[in-house]
Every structure is written in structure tokens, then in C-alpha cells.
Amino acid sequence: MLLAAVFVALVVSGALPLSSDGKPGTGVARVNRFDGPAAWRLLKMQVDLGPRPAGSAASRALAARLKNLLPHGRYQAVPGGLRNVVGRVMGRDRGRYIVVGAHYDTKDMSGFVGANDGAGGTAELVQLTRQLKPRTIGPTVMFVAFDGEETPRGVPDDQFLSAGVRGSRVAAEAYRRAEAMILLDFVADKRLSLPREGSSDGKLWAALRKAAHGAGVGSYFPATTEDPIEDDHTPFQQRGVPAIDLIDWDFPCWHKTCDNLSAVSERSLDASGEAVAAFLRTLN
């Protein structure tokens, strides 16, 4: 996952902002609309494949698995021989849809397995498709696993929007009439805290936080706002689609080889999954 240049500068300078109290979320959900253990198995499956940079054999093997796991799974071509994986859960109103997305590629660096940065969001996305029943909400939900979010090896960070987010740029054009877009990025780290990312749509974020509190996981979503970043939600925003980005600003293993199973937890993955599952149930 590559954040905006401002985020890179903050990391380098040591001035990365914290949420207001600096504390991660605590506790477990009081509802069970999201199967945390099943999502955890999906996360571990991806990590077991090792590094999965865009275009690699491991990435293509994962794409094939995702296509089989997602309902109505299919590929969406991305320039450079890459491919998104798209699934669909039909709503009551076929003329309306939203997009839930996560990237499944990992940063192209030796030994980097992306347990949080890639595997966590993808695992959550797949598990949400398994538990969201057709026609129980108004809009159809398009679930998209993005390829090529990370910039290729050797490309500087300030070229993120031109050289990275390759899959989401394709998806944003294809689904430019979406009513909303929800991005699942850093959603599984052990000390999970998900403040509002600065560019995320305020109304959507408020609805998500309300749903999270209703599910008993509101402590993972503090009432604070961090600086805006560029991510897979940005191409959708550029086309006028309201979007939110679930990302833990304080994740200490961003683009480091310590982003492995020791950096993530089933409890965190379940908490963020319960929040999004509850939010989806509110759509009409």
C-alpha cells in the first residue's frame, strides 16, 4: 500500500499523526454477522503464498482462487497484463449499486508478505460476500479485488496516482455511477484504530461509525480525522463517487517485512468486518 507523498514525508520526519488518544480499539463484537475465524483462514491462505506483487505467479494463483470464491466471480482486465477480480451480490434494485474494494497485490520487495497490507482487506472482502444475502439490501454490491495497487519496483512514491492504483483506476471508470465506494485497506493489525481518513466522505463515515457502535465495535472507530491520503478510493472520488477508506494510520509495519502474521489479529479483522457487515445491512 502506498500512501500519499505527504504521508511518506510524515513517516520520514517522525511526525505521523496519531488519533486523539493514541489507543487501539478493544473488545469483541456483540453481534455475529461476520465470520472472523473464516476470514482469518482466508488471510493466512494469502500469506502462505508468500510475496504476491502484481503480475507474479503467486498473484495470478491468488486471483484464480479469488475468482472461485467470489459470487459470480470474473476477471476485469487491467493494463500491463494485470487483472481485477470482481464479484456481485444482487440487491433488490438492479439499477443501483455500490462498490466494496480491497487490493490483493503486495509491495514488490523481498520477503514482504503483506498480512495487513493486502491480505487483511482481501480476506474481509471475500468473507463479506459469503454472508451478505442477495436482495436483503437495496443496491447491488460490486466486490472488487484490485490488482496493481502498489507502484512497480523502482517507481518513486510521488508517482503513485500515475503508476499505482492501476486496478482501481479501471474499476472506477467501469463503476463511475456507483452510489458509494468503501475501501478496505489496513483493517487487521493487532492494535487496530480506524479514524476517518481526511478525504473520506463525512456522511458515509458517520453511517459506518454508527453501524460499528451498534455492532459493539465502536471503540475501533474513534471520532477523529487524520490527513487525507491517496489510495484505491481516490480514482472513485475523482469521478464524483462518495468514498471512504478504512486504514489504520498508525500501523508500524507499513512496507516492512514485519507485516506478517505477527502484526495482525483475528480479533481486529473480525471487529472491522462486523462494522462493515452492519453498515451494509443499513443500505436501502
Secondary structure, DSSP 8 states (H G I E B T S, - for coil): ----HHHHHHHHHT-----SS-----S--SS-SS-HHHHHHHHHHHHHT----TTSHHHHHHHHHHHHHSTT-EEEEETTTEEEEEEEE--SEEEEEEEEEEE----SSTT---IIIIIIHHHHHHHHHHHS-TTSSSEEEEEEEES--S--TT--GGGHHHHS-HHHHHHHHHTTT-S-EEEEEE--BTT----B-TTS-HHHHHHHHHHHHHTT-GGGS-S-B-----STTHHHHTTT--EEEEE-TT-TTTTSTT-SGGGB-HHHHHHHHHHHHHHHHT--
